[in-house]
Amino acid sequence: MTGSVSIPLAAMAGSAAAVLQMAGALKTAGPFAALPVDLTLLSLAALLPLLALLLVTRRWDVAPLLAVPIAAAALLWLWLVMAGAWSSSRLVLAQKLPELVLAGPAMLAAGLLVGAEPVARRALCQASLGIGLVLACLILAGIPGGDPAMLVESARVHHQLAGLALAMAASLAALALVEARHPLARLGWLAALLALAMAALLPGGRTALAALLLGCVLAPALRLRGTAGLTWLLAGLALLAAGAAWLALNPAWIEGLRTLERLTAEPAGLEARQDLWAAALRWGGLAAPWGLGTGGFTIAAGHGEWRGLYPHNHALEALAEGGLPGLLLWCGAFGGAALALLRLAPQVAPARLARIAALVLPVALTILVSTDLGNRMAWFALGLALSLGVTVYPARHRADV
């Protein structure tokens, strides 16, 4: 297959990966929720053959630094399958295990391949930005028409997913802003960034808002680097501090902005997380060294077969359910990826590093305070981070294919 033919394949793979990564967020929007087909299954069915073709039409050079996190991830999946043997759960285990051992490896591989291939990566970023803008428009347009309470309540069901999509899109829009040459282009990207930020204030996702702010400050700083990057970072932090101080002095402006309302007036969410973290630590110790078994935390903590009350922290979940081996393997996978990223970052082009950071940072923050090990977005983000250690070359000869 020639390079001219494989370029559209790469673009389609990147676009399909973006839809798969943000399918949950799209399902929170009315027009997409009403589709007769499941976006997750549809995008996955399109992505898998495209990835296979992408794999055989390129030459891939993988850095040795990736060996430890990839091996640790594979062993973590295997260990959690074994840990299911002594789990007291049946329902949660049946839900989580297929997501871990089937979706997890596929999503990591997808992130690794799409993040490494330049055309696919560009399409992934463009599609992610487009999806975020569509969601922002739907959220903002829904406020004046219809019942605002119904819109907010609908968004709250999956506020983390919608908020994550907005956070990634906003980080990419901030990158486009600093890269734009023409003043009118900069003005357009600034308007898009403000629209995404405003939309993020409505659904109620506090972690997503923090991720949006973090991405908009750090991703452009990584793109600019040097003095310009440091200036952007300091200016962004100063602007955030000024905004927080102004809102503290003018609390009336918070009314109606559901995310800020939850951030300032609903401490119960943080207290509930603290209780779950404490329970995960306690049961991690009581069930040491092998853990409660995959999916066993909610029953041990007294919540029954209710998957929604997981520990809300990846590392603590790995400890509580997978024991010391689970925690060690999780640290090897995600911690190893973080260390590899830090070592690879100086060797990577700033534009590539910044775009990967824009897509990874929101999910990285989320796994610390929300989501569970079965969430496919976490594994895709891990693959994207590891893709910095993969260099792609076109196939030189037909024999290479």
C-alpha positions in Angstrom: 0.0 0.0 0.0 1.5 3.4 -1.0 1.9 6.3 1.3 -0.6 8.4 -0.6 -3.3 5.8 0.1 -2.3 5.2 3.7 -2.6 8.9 4.6 -6.4 8.9 4.5 -6.4 5.7 6.5 -4.3 7.4 9.2 -6.7 10.4 9.3 -9.7 8.1 9.6 -8.0 6.2 12.4 -7.3 9.4 14.3 -10.9 10.6 13.9 -12.4 7.2 14.9 -10.2 7.1 18.0 -11.4 10.6 19.0 -15.0 9.5 18.7 -14.3 6.3 20.7 -12.5 8.3 23.4 -15.3 10.8 23.7 -18.3 8.6 22.9 -19.4 8.7 26.5 -19.4 12.5 26.4 -21.3 12.6 23.1 -24.0 10.3 24.6 -24.7 13.1 27.2 -25.9 15.4 24.4 -29.5 14.9 23.2 -29.0 14.6 19.4 -26.3 11.9 19.9 -28.1 10.1 22.7 -31.0 9.6 20.4 -29.0 7.9 17.7 -30.2 4.4 16.8 -26.6 3.1 17.0 -24.1 2.9 19.9 -21.3 5.4 19.2 -18.9 3.3 21.2 -19.4 0.1 19.2 -19.6 2.0 15.9 -16.3 3.9 16.4 -14.6 0.7 17.7 -15.7 -1.3 14.7 -14.3 1.4 12.4 -11.1 1.9 14.4 -9.8 -1.7 14.8 -9.3 -2.5 11.0 -7.9 1.0 10.5 -5.3 0.4 13.2 -4.4 -3.0 11.7 -3.8 -1.3 8.3 -1.9 1.5 10.0 0.3 -1.0 11.7 1.4 -2.8 8.6 1.8 0.3 6.4 4.4 1.9 8.8 7.7 1.1 10.4 7.6 1.6 14.1 10.7 2.3 16.3 9.8 1.8 20.0 12.1 3.3 22.7 13.4 0.8 25.3 12.0 3.1 28.0 8.5 1.8 27.2 9.2 -1.8 28.1 8.6 -1.4 31.8 5.2 0.4 31.7 3.9 -1.8 28.9 4.9 -5.0 30.7 3.5 -3.7 34.0 0.2 -2.9 32.3 0.0 -6.4 30.8 0.8 -8.0 34.1 -1.7 -5.8 35.9 -4.5 -7.0 33.6 -3.4 -10.6 34.2 -3.2 -10.2 37.9 -6.6 -8.6 38.2 -8.1 -11.5 36.2 -6.5 -13.9 38.8 -7.7 -11.7 41.6 -11.2 -12.2 40.4 -11.0 -15.8 41.7 -11.2 -14.7 45.3 -13.5 -11.7 44.8 -16.8 -11.7 46.7 -18.4 -9.7 43.8 -20.3 -11.2 40.9 -22.1 -8.2 39.3 -19.3 -5.7 39.5 -16.7 -8.3 38.6 -18.7 -9.2 35.5 -18.9 -5.6 34.5 -15.3 -4.6 35.2 -13.3 -7.6 34.1 -14.2 -7.5 30.4 -13.5 -3.7 30.3 -10.1 -4.4 31.8 -8.9 -7.3 29.8 -10.6 -6.6 26.5 -11.1 -2.8 26.2 -7.9 -1.9 28.2 -5.3 -3.5 25.9 -7.2 -2.3 22.8 -7.4 1.2 24.0 -3.7 1.3 25.1 -2.7 0.0 21.7 -4.9 2.6 20.0 -3.4 5.4 21.9 0.1 4.2 21.3 -0.4 3.9 17.5 -2.6 7.0 16.9 -0.5 9.2 19.1 2.7 8.2 17.4 1.6 8.5 13.7 1.7 12.2 12.7 -1.4 12.2 10.4 -3.5 10.2 12.8 -2.4 12.4 15.7 -3.4 15.5 13.8 -6.8 14.0 13.0 -7.2 12.9 16.6 -6.6 16.5 17.8 -8.8 18.1 15.2 -11.7 15.7 15.9 -11.3 16.1 19.7 -11.4 19.8 19.3 -14.4 19.6 17.0 -16.3 17.3 19.4 -15.6 19.6 22.3 -16.9 22.7 20.3 -20.1 20.8 19.3 -20.7 19.8 23.0 -20.1 23.4 24.1 -22.5 24.8 21.5 -25.2 22.3 22.5 -24.7 23.1 26.2 -24.7 26.8 25.7 -27.6 26.8 23.2 -29.7 24.7 25.5 -29.7 27.2 28.4 -32.1 29.9 26.9 -34.4 27.4 25.2 -36.4 24.9 27.2 -36.0 24.2 30.9 -32.4 25.0 32.1 -32.8 22.7 35.1 -33.5 19.8 32.9 -30.4 20.5 30.8 -28.2 20.8 33.9 -29.7 17.7 35.5 -29.1 15.7 32.3 -25.5 16.9 32.1 -24.9 16.1 35.7 -25.5 12.4 35.0 -22.3 12.2 33.0 -20.7 15.6 33.9 -17.3 14.1 34.2 -17.4 12.8 30.6 -18.7 16.0 29.1 -16.3 18.0 31.2 -13.4 15.9 30.1 -14.2 16.5 26.5 -14.5 20.2 27.1 -11.2 20.3 29.0 -9.3 18.5 26.2 -10.8 20.7 23.6 -10.1 23.9 25.5 -6.4 22.8 25.9 -6.2 22.2 22.2 -7.9 25.6 21.5 -5.3 27.3 23.8 -2.6 25.7 21.7 -4.1 26.9 18.5 -4.3 30.4 20.1 -0.6 30.6 20.8 0.3 29.1 17.4 -1.9 31.4 15.3 -0.1 34.0 13.3 -2.9 36.3 12.1 -4.7 38.5 14.7 -8.1 37.5 13.4 -7.2 33.8 13.8 -6.1 34.5 17.4 -9.4 36.3 18.1 -11.3 33.4 16.7 -9.4 30.9 18.9 -9.8 33.1 21.9 -13.6 33.1 21.3 -13.6 29.3 21.0 -11.6 29.0 24.2 -14.0 31.2 26.1 -17.0 29.3 24.8 -15.5 26.0 25.9 -14.6 27.5 29.4 -18.1 28.9 29.8 -19.7 25.6 28.8 -17.5 23.8 31.4 -19.0 26.0 34.1 -22.5 24.6 33.5 -22.6 20.8 33.8 -21.1 20.6 37.3 -17.8 18.7 36.8 -15.4 20.1 39.3 -12.5 17.9 38.4 -13.1 18.6 34.7 -12.9 22.4 35.4 -9.6 21.9 37.2 -8.4 19.8 34.3 -9.4 22.5 31.8 -7.5 25.2 33.7 -4.5 23.0 34.1 -4.4 22.1 30.4 -4.9 25.6 29.2 -1.9 26.8 31.4 0.5 23.9 30.9 0.0 22.7 27.3 0.7 26.1 25.7 3.7 26.5 28.0 5.1 23.2 26.8 4.5 24.4 23.2 6.3 27.8 23.6 9.1 26.5 25.9 11.9 28.8 27.2 11.1 32.3 28.3 7.9 32.5 26.3 6.6 29.3 27.9 7.5 30.5 31.4 5.8 33.8 30.7 2.6 32.0 29.6 2.7 29.8 32.7 3.2 32.7 35.1 0.6 34.8 33.4 -1.9 31.9 33.4 -1.4 31.3 37.1 -1.7 35.0 37.9 -5.0 35.2 35.8 -6.4 32.2 37.7 -5.5 33.7 41.0 -7.1 37.0 40.1 -10.2 35.2 38.8 -10.5 33.2 42.0 -10.1 36.3 44.2 -12.7 38.2 42.1 -15.2 35.4 42.5 -14.6 35.2 46.2 -15.4 39.0 46.5 -18.4 38.7 44.1 -20.1 35.4 45.0 -23.3 36.5 43.3 -21.7 35.8 39.9 -21.5 32.1 40.8 -25.2 31.7 40.9 -26.4 29.6 37.9 -22.9 28.3 37.1 -23.4 24.8 38.4 -19.7 23.8 38.4 -18.7 26.7 40.6 -21.8 26.2 42.8 -20.7 22.6 43.5 -17.2 23.7 44.0 -18.1 26.3 46.7 -21.3 25.1 48.2 -21.2 21.3 48.1 -18.4 19.9 50.3 -20.2 16.6 50.6 -18.6 15.4 47.3 -15.1 15.9 48.7 -16.1 14.4 52.1 -17.6 11.3 50.3 -14.3 10.9 48.4 -12.3 11.1 51.5 -14.4 8.4 53.1 -13.9 6.2 50.1 -10.1 6.8 50.1 -10.0 6.0 53.8 -12.0 2.8 53.3 -9.7 1.8 50.4 -6.6 2.3 52.5 -8.2 0.4 55.4 -9.2 -2.6 53.3 -6.0 -2.5 51.5 -4.3 -3.1 54.8 -6.8 -5.6 56.1 -6.8 -7.7 52.9 -3.0 -7.5 52.4 -1.1 -8.9 50.6 -3.4 -10.1 47.9 -6.3 -7.7 48.2 -10.1 -8.1 48.2 -10.2 -9.4 44.6 -11.3 -7.5 41.5 -14.6 -5.7 42.1 -14.7 -6.7 45.8 -14.3 -3.2 47.3 -17.9 -2.0 47.2 -19.1 -5.1 49.1 -16.3 -4.9 51.7 -17.0 -1.2 52.3 -20.7 -2.0 52.9 -22.1 -0.6 49.6 -23.1 -3.9 48.1 -22.9 -4.5 44.3 -22.9 -0.8 43.5 -20.0 -0.1 41.1 -20.4 3.7 41.4 -18.9 3.7 44.9 -15.4 2.5 43.8 -12.4 4.1 45.6 -12.2 7.1 43.2 -8.5 6.8 42.9 -6.7 4.3 40.6 -3.8 3.6 42.9 -6.1 3.0 45.9 -8.4 0.8 43.9 -5.4 -1.3 42.7 -4.3 -1.6 46.3 -7.7 -2.5 47.8 -8.7 -5.0 45.1 -5.3 -6.2 43.8 -3.3 -6.0 47.0 0.4 -5.1 47.0 1.0 -6.8 43.6 -1.8 -4.7 42.1 -0.4 -1.5 43.5 3.1 -2.3 42.4 2.0 -3.1 38.9 -0.2 0.0 38.7 2.8 2.1 39.8 4.9 0.3 37.2 2.4 1.1 34.4 1.2 4.6 35.2 4.1 5.8 37.3 6.5 4.2 34.8 4.8 6.0 31.9 5.1 9.3 33.8 8.9 8.8 34.3 9.3 7.7 30.7 7.4 10.8 29.6 9.7 13.1 31.6 12.8 11.5 30.1 11.4 11.6 26.6 10.0 15.1 26.7 13.2 17.0 25.9 13.7 14.9 22.8 10.2 15.4 21.4 9.1 18.3 19.2 7.3 20.9 21.3 4.1 20.8 19.2 3.8 17.0 19.6 4.5 17.1 23.3 2.0 19.9 23.9 -0.8 18.1 22.0 -0.3 14.9 23.8 -0.2 16.8 27.1 -3.5 18.5 26.2 -5.2 15.1 25.7 -3.5 13.3 28.6 -3.5 15.8 31.5 -7.3 16.0 32.0 -7.5 12.2 32.2 -4.4 12.0 34.4 -6.1 14.3 36.9 -9.3 12.4 36.7 -7.8 9.0 37.6 -6.5 10.6 40.8 -9.9 11.7 42.1 -12.5 9.8 40.0 -13.1 6.9 37.6 -12.1 3.3 38.1 -9.6 0.8 36.5 -12.2 -0.3 33.9 -12.5 3.2 32.3 -11.2 2.9 28.8 -10.3 6.6 28.6 -7.5 6.0 31.2 -5.9 3.3 29.1 -6.2 5.3 25.9 -4.5 8.3 27.7 -1.8 5.9 28.9 -1.2 4.8 25.3 -1.0 8.5 24.2 1.6 9.2 26.8 3.7 6.2 25.8 3.4 7.2 22.2 6.1 9.8 22.8 8.5 7.0 22.8 7.5 5.7 19.4 8.9 7.0 16.1 7.1 6.2 12.9 8.6 5.9 9.4 6.9 5.2 6.1 7.3 1.7 4.6 10.3 1.9 2.2 9.5 -1.0 0.0 6.4 -3.0 -0.8 8.2 -5.9 0.9 8.0 -4.0 4.2 4.2 -4.2 4.0 
